[in-house]
Amino acid sequence: MSNYLNFLISMLAIFSLSGCTTYRVEKPPIVQVDMPQMTVVSEPMPAKPTLQIATWSPAKTDGRFVAMTAGYLTKFNNCLALTRDNEEVMTQDNTLLLVLADTSFSWNADKEILLFEGKSYKIGDELYLGGGSFTYPKGILTGENIKLSWIDCGLNKGWLGG
């Protein structure tokens, strides 16, 4: 019991010596400060470049091209193209500029879908296409008999289709 009594006396002594006073903390005054108007600066979103599609205008005297190719619809330097393998890195050697007859297709730029001969193709889809291959600018298809709207994409070979 003496331990209990010693503990109580010690606690009473500590409380009486500490003063047990309450401190009043005053709140700092609220001061209004004029802040300058914040201006939000944002970078403009770059416009998505329109995909370029090379076309040609067939005439009734052009005849029919009977060759056939298969490839994957792709973009090469922002141009519609065909590549032989969608797993390879596209190069000038394995990619052809796709040149379509100007009345044979439509392009949905928002969805990036080619509508050709009643079928829809998106980038990466396999495409079987009749036509003929050519080189540019020195090729048999680039003479005066075929009006070709060539676009410069860094390719020197193309596939004339449609």
C-alpha positions, 0 to 999 in steps of 0.5 A: 500500500505504501507504493500506492500512497507514494505514487499518489503523493508524487502525482499530486506534487507534480500537478501542483507544481506545474500550475495546471493552468489552461492556455488560451490560444488566440486565433490569428486575424483573417486578412484578405489579400488581392490575388492576381487573376490566374491565366491557364496556358495550354498547348494547342492540340496538334491537328491530326494530319489528313491521310494522303491517298494517291489516285488515278483516273482510269479511261475506257481505253486503259484496259484491265489490269489482271495481276493480283497482290495481297498485302496489309493496309498500312500508313507509310509517312502519312500515305495509304500503302500496302506492306507485304507483312504486318510484322516487319518494319516497313521500308521502301523495299517491302512497301508499295504506295497504294494508288486507287482508281478515283471512283472505286473507294471512299475513305472515312478519316475519323474511323480510318476505314477504307471502303473498297468494292463494298468491303470495309478495311481498317489499317492492318487488315489484309487486302487482296487487290487486282491491278499492276505494280509500277515504279516511279517516276520511271515506269510504264504506267506513269506515261501520258496514257494514265493520269496518276496523282502521285504523292511523295511519301518516300516510296518509289514503287506502287500498286495501281488498283481499283 
